[in-house]
Amino acid sequence: MKLLRVGPNGEEKPALLDKNGVIRDLSGVIKDVAGDSLHPDSLAKLAQIDASQLPEVPSSVRIGPCVGGVGKIICIGLNYTDHAEETGSRVPREPIIFAKATSAICGPNDNVVIPRSSTKTDWEVELAVVIGKTAKYVSEEDALDYVAGYCVLNDVSERAFQLERKGQWSKGKSCDTFGPMGPWLVTKDEVGDPQQLDLWLEVDGHRYQNGTTNNMVYGVAFLVSYLSQFCSLQPGDVISTGTPAGVGMGVKPEPVFLQPGQTMRLGVDKLGEQNQTVVADS
């Protein structure tokens, strides 16, 4: 299934995309694409619904972030060998973990706002993993049983805030609109092996990132298991699994960063595309 949330910011309703690409209203069936609705049993019941009997949603409706009520976003740094190389970093001996504030989440086609005093706002296309049931001390072999599905996430980053202002990376990752998510949550049964997905990103039509999840240093199953050793993962939590080479800070001979008026288009195999316009904060 492809689950999504539609409507004005803060007023999104649950929906699904049927086999013909028509958006169908799920608000009479579930309260939100969130929490208990992501449990495997709940998803199994949703899969039995005759989508053609659900109300049709106009295609012009705004698509919001595909998961509501996200408790935490855990991001993985330098998780592709080629990205580590372009930044001059060593491949980490254990996953690099940092948090992205949930207030950064926005819809997949909403504007990305460059914050005040920013000079180095950058892009990062990523595969995001959405947890479906509570995971604590799970094995790598069982880890995917705790996954509801996957989505696209643009881990927008302000490199000066992240790397030059000292302290944790989170302050360069958590600005408002720095987490476009969606367009839809695709349940794991429709995705198959999460380590065999292509992902890409363009700015103003120029392809900067062109990678595959097969090049992850630490794969999805390992990450779910690893993180569950340190904190419980709850339904609706999001793990953003890192980005391949091609970020702006890695462009040679000079880095390239986002400017107001530019557009980003990005996607992951089977998970859809995002389109954002970059604007300056007022």
C-alpha positions in Angstrom: 0.0 0.0 0.0 0.9 3.6 -0.5 -0.4 5.6 2.5 -0.3 9.4 2.6 -1.8 12.4 4.4 -3.5 15.3 2.6 -4.8 18.7 3.4 -3.6 22.0 4.8 -0.6 22.1 7.1 -1.6 20.8 10.5 -5.0 19.6 9.3 -3.9 16.6 7.2 -6.2 13.6 6.8 -5.2 10.0 6.1 -5.4 8.7 2.6 -4.2 6.0 0.3 -3.1 5.9 -3.3 -5.1 3.2 -5.2 -3.7 1.0 -8.0 -4.9 3.6 -10.6 -3.0 6.5 -8.9 -6.2 7.9 -7.4 -6.0 9.4 -3.9 -8.7 7.9 -1.6 -9.9 9.3 1.7 -9.1 7.0 4.7 -10.5 9.3 7.4 -13.5 7.1 7.8 -11.3 4.1 8.5 -8.4 5.4 10.6 -7.7 8.6 12.5 -4.2 9.2 10.9 -1.3 7.5 9.3 0.4 7.3 12.7 0.9 5.2 15.9 -1.2 2.1 16.1 -2.3 2.4 12.5 1.2 1.4 11.5 1.2 -1.9 13.4 1.4 -4.9 11.1 -2.1 -6.1 12.2 -3.6 -2.7 11.4 -1.8 -2.5 8.0 -3.1 -6.0 7.2 -6.7 -4.9 7.8 -6.2 -1.8 5.7 -4.9 -4.0 2.8 -8.2 -5.8 2.8 -10.3 -2.6 2.1 -11.8 -2.2 -1.3 -10.2 1.2 -2.2 -12.6 1.8 -5.0 -15.4 2.3 -2.4 -13.5 5.1 -0.6 -14.2 8.7 -1.4 -12.0 10.2 -4.0 -9.7 13.1 -3.1 -9.0 15.9 -5.7 -5.6 15.5 -7.2 -5.0 19.2 -6.5 -5.0 18.7 -2.8 -1.8 19.4 -0.9 0.2 16.3 0.1 1.5 16.6 3.6 4.2 14.5 5.4 3.3 10.9 5.0 3.4 10.0 8.7 1.8 12.0 11.6 2.7 12.2 15.2 6.4 11.3 14.7 8.0 10.8 18.0 11.6 11.1 16.9 13.7 11.2 13.8 17.0 9.4 14.1 19.5 10.1 11.3 22.6 8.2 10.3 25.7 10.2 9.2 28.3 9.1 6.7 26.5 5.9 5.9 27.5 5.7 2.2 31.2 5.0 1.4 31.2 7.5 -1.5 29.7 10.2 0.7 32.3 9.7 3.4 35.0 9.9 0.7 33.7 13.2 -0.8 33.7 14.8 2.7 37.2 13.6 3.5 35.9 11.5 6.3 36.7 7.9 7.4 34.0 5.3 7.1 32.7 5.1 10.7 33.4 2.0 12.8 29.9 2.3 14.3 26.9 4.2 12.9 27.0 8.0 13.5 23.7 8.9 15.1 22.1 12.4 15.4 18.6 13.7 15.9 16.6 15.9 13.6 13.8 17.9 15.3 10.3 16.7 14.4 9.4 20.4 13.9 11.6 20.2 10.7 9.1 17.9 9.1 7.1 19.2 6.1 5.3 18.0 3.1 7.2 16.6 0.1 6.4 19.5 -2.1 6.3 22.3 0.4 8.8 25.2 0.1 12.2 24.7 1.8 13.1 27.8 3.8 16.7 29.0 4.1 17.0 30.2 7.6 18.3 33.6 8.6 22.1 33.9 8.6 22.4 30.7 6.6 25.2 30.6 4.0 25.5 26.9 3.3 22.1 25.2 3.0 22.6 21.8 1.4 20.6 18.8 0.2 20.6 15.1 1.0 18.2 12.5 -0.6 17.7 9.6 1.8 15.7 6.4 2.3 13.7 6.8 5.5 12.5 3.8 7.5 9.2 4.1 9.4 8.8 1.9 12.5 5.5 -0.1 12.8 5.7 -1.6 16.3 7.8 -1.1 19.4 11.3 -2.4 18.9 13.7 -3.0 21.9 16.8 -5.2 21.9 15.7 -6.8 18.6 18.1 -8.9 16.6 19.2 -8.1 13.1 17.5 -11.2 11.8 14.1 -10.0 13.2 14.6 -6.3 12.7 12.5 -5.9 9.5 9.5 -7.3 11.3 9.3 -4.0 13.2 9.3 -1.9 10.0 6.0 -0.5 8.7 7.4 0.8 5.5 9.6 3.3 3.7 9.5 6.8 2.4 11.7 9.5 0.8 13.2 12.1 3.1 15.3 15.1 2.1 17.7 15.7 5.0 18.2 19.4 4.3 21.3 20.6 6.2 22.9 23.9 7.0 26.6 23.0 6.9 27.9 26.1 8.7 25.5 25.5 11.6 26.3 21.8 11.5 30.1 21.8 11.2 31.5 25.3 11.9 29.4 26.3 14.9 30.7 23.5 17.1 28.6 21.1 19.3 26.1 18.6 17.9 25.1 18.2 14.2 21.4 18.6 15.1 21.3 22.4 15.0 22.3 22.3 11.3 19.7 19.6 10.6 16.6 20.8 12.5 15.6 24.2 11.0 12.0 24.5 10.0 11.2 22.7 6.7 14.5 20.8 6.7 12.7 17.5 6.7 10.4 17.1 3.6 8.9 13.6 4.0 6.8 11.6 1.5 4.9 11.7 -0.8 3.8 8.4 0.6 4.7 5.7 3.0 5.0 2.5 1.0 4.5 -0.6 3.1 7.5 -3.0 3.2 5.7 -5.7 1.2 5.7 -3.5 -1.9 9.3 -2.5 -1.5 11.1 -5.8 -1.0 14.8 -5.6 -0.3 15.6 -2.1 1.0 19.2 -2.5 0.0 18.4 -2.6 -3.7 16.9 0.9 -4.3 18.2 3.7 -6.5 18.0 7.2 -5.1 18.7 10.5 -6.8 18.5 14.3 -6.5 18.5 17.2 -8.9 18.8 21.0 -8.4 17.4 23.1 -11.2 17.4 20.0 -13.4 21.1 19.2 -12.8 21.6 15.7 -11.4 23.9 15.9 -8.4 23.1 12.7 -6.5 22.7 9.3 -8.2 23.2 6.4 -5.8 22.0 3.1 -4.6 21.1 1.8 -1.1 23.3 -1.2 -1.8 26.3 1.1 -1.0 25.2 1.8 2.6 27.8 1.0 5.2 25.2 -0.2 7.6 22.0 -1.6 6.1 18.4 -1.1 7.3 18.1 -4.3 9.3 21.4 -3.6 11.1 20.4 0.0 11.9 17.0 -1.0 13.3 18.6 -3.6 15.5 21.5 -1.3 16.5 19.4 1.6 17.5 17.0 -0.6 19.5 19.9 -1.5 21.8 20.1 2.1 23.0 16.5 3.3 23.0 13.1 1.8 22.2 11.8 2.5 18.7 8.1 3.4 18.7 5.4 3.2 16.0 5.8 6.2 13.7 9.5 6.8 14.6 11.6 7.6 11.5 15.2 6.4 10.8 16.8 8.4 8.0 19.5 6.2 6.7 22.1 8.5 5.2 22.8 10.0 1.8 25.0 9.0 -1.2 27.7 11.2 -2.8 26.7 14.4 -4.6 25.9 16.8 -1.8 26.6 20.5 -2.4 29.5 20.6 0.1 31.3 17.9 -1.9 31.2 19.6 -5.2 34.7 20.3 -6.7 36.5 22.6 -7.1 34.1 24.8 -5.1 31.1 23.7 -2.9 27.6 24.6 -4.2 24.8 25.6 -1.8 21.1 26.3 -2.3 19.8 29.8 -3.2 16.3 31.3 -3.1 14.4 30.5 -6.2 16.1 27.2 -7.0 14.1 23.9 -7.2 14.9 20.5 -5.9 13.6 17.2 -7.4 14.4 13.9 -5.7 13.2 10.4 -5.4 13.8 6.8 -4.4 12.8 3.7 -6.4 9.3 2.6 -5.6 8.8 5.5 -3.1 7.9 8.4 -5.3 9.3 11.9 -5.9 9.5 15.2 -4.1 9.6 18.7 -5.6 10.6 21.7 -3.5 11.2 25.4 -4.2 13.8 27.1 -2.1 12.8 30.4 -0.5 14.4 32.8 2.0 13.1 33.2 5.5 11.2 36.4 6.0 
